[in-house]
Amino acid sequence: MRLSAFRALFLAALFVPILLLLTASSHAAEFKMGVVDPQSVLEKSSAGKRALEGLKEYVSTRQKLLGKDEEDLRNTERQLKEQAPKWTETEKKEKEGQFRSKVQDFQKRAQEFNMELQKKQKELVDEYMKKISAATRTVAEKGGVALVVDKGSEQTVKIVIYNKDTIDLTEQVIKEFDRVNK
């Protein structure tokens, strides 16, 4: 009886891996995978282009304001240098203190602008990633794709090193994204 149990265990150990390989290969034939470059979807889709243009306009407006402030500071600095020989030491110190205060205010505004810009960029990316994910899900479900991986791009972290063009769903996702986000 002991020999028979050992023999059954031996046969099971021999056939179970073969059955697993056969099962895995039959499932692998049904498994479809795709890749998407979300950055390209954002940059090439109509809705994404509009959002990026809006962000560019916001940045441009803010940069113009900061540029004007910077120009005012340069003019003030030039005037201070020209008029400094006419002032007493107390007046010089007072004017220099006022100028330093203006420079600090400018630096604070520039820093606040950068923080606002980062916040707006994050909000835009978060909002559009949700929409891109939804479009990707729709394309994947229609195409019977079980797994979609973020391809990455040169501007972001490159996740996929190589893929066949046949599994790149980016163009399909752009079309779906534009269809839903008019």
C-alpha positions, 0 to 999 in steps of 0.5 A, spaced: 500 500 500 505 504 501 508 503 494 502 504 491 501 511 495 508 513 493 507 511 485 501 515 485 504 521 488 510 520 483 505 520 477 501 526 480 508 530 481 510 528 473 503 530 470 501 536 474 506 541 471 504 538 464 497 540 466 499 546 468 503 548 462 497 546 458 492 550 461 496 556 462 498 556 454 490 555 452 489 561 457 495 565 454 492 564 447 486 568 450 490 573 454 490 580 450 495 586 452 495 593 450 499 599 451 497 607 452 501 613 452 497 618 456 501 623 455 500 623 447 493 622 448 493 629 452 497 632 447 494 629 441 486 629 443 482 635 441 480 636 449 487 635 451 490 640 446 484 645 449 486 644 456 494 645 455 492 651 451 488 654 457 494 652 461 499 656 457 495 662 457 494 662 464 502 661 464 503 667 459 498 672 463 502 670 469 509 671 466 507 678 463 505 680 470 511 678 473 515 680 467 512 687 468 514 687 476 521 685 474 522 691 469 519 695 475 525 693 480 530 694 475 528 701 473 528 702 481 535 699 482 537 704 476 534 710 479 537 708 486 544 707 483 543 714 480 541 718 486 545 714 491 550 720 491 545 725 493 543 722 499 545 722 506 547 715 509 540 714 513 536 716 506 541 711 503 539 705 508 532 707 508 531 707 500 536 700 500 531 697 505 525 699 501 528 696 495 530 689 498 523 689 501 520 690 494 525 684 491 522 680 497 515 681 495 517 680 488 520 673 490 514 671 494 509 673 488 514 669 483 514 663 488 506 663 489 506 663 482 510 657 481 506 653 486 499 655 483 502 653 476 504 646 479 497 645 483 494 647 476 498 642 472 497 637 478 489 638 477 489 638 470 493 631 470 489 628 475 482 630 471 485 628 465 488 621 467 481 619 470 478 621 463 484 617 459 483 611 464 475 611 462 477 612 454 482 606 455 477 602 459 472 603 453 477 601 448 480 595 452 473 592 453 471 593 446 477 590 443 477 584 449 484 587 452 485 584 459 491 588 461 493 595 459 500 598 461 502 605 461 507 606 455 510 612 458 514 617 454 520 621 453 517 626 458 515 621 463 517 615 466 518 610 460 515 604 463 515 599 457 521 598 453 519 595 447 512 593 444 509 591 437 505 596 434 499 592 434 498 592 441 499 600 442 492 602 443 494 610 444 490 612 437 484 608 439 484 611 446 485 618 443 479 617 438 475 615 444 477 620 448 475 625 443 468 622 442 466 622 449 470 629 451 467 634 445 
